[in-house]
Amino acid sequence: MIPEYLAAKRCSSSGPIVPGSEKVKCSQCGDVVWLSPASLAHLKARPQTKVVCFDPCAALLGIVEVRVLPGSAEETRQYIEAKRAAREN
């Protein structure tokens, strides 16, 4: 069975992009990463999934294909639209 990984942004790089994100440890290096609510739901449904940071662990593991979870894409779109609307007002 091919291991499943969920690559995420390290907390040290900035704050969360999506409201409701939580901090989780990278399974490889132990650094703390942000997981959006959709990513947290995916992890709960598939607990065998290993969380890794984008940099450097995803690269070190040779992860070359990255897919955005459908829920994460929608959360990010809504956040960007809300920020844009707030700037226009």
Residue, then its C-alpha position, 0 to 999 in steps of 0.5 A: m500500500i502506498p502511504e498517503y501524505l497530507a502536505a501543509k504549510r509550516c506555522s513558522s512561515s506565517g499565520p493560517i490562511v483559512p479561519g478555523s485552521e489548527k496546528v498539527k505536528c509534521s510526522q517526519c520532523g516534528d515542526v508544527v504545520w497549519l491544517s484547514p478545517a477540510s484537511l482536518a476532516h480528511l485526516k479524521a476520515r483517513p487517520q492513516t494519512k501522514v501529515v508532512c510539512f511542504d518544506p523540507c519534508a515533502a521534498l525529502l520524501g520525494i513527493v512530486e504530486v500534490r493535490v488540493l483537497p476540494g474542501s480546502a480549495e473552497e475554503t481558500r476561495q471564500y477567504i480570498e473573496a472575503k478579504r477582497a470585499a473588505r478592502e473594497n468597503 
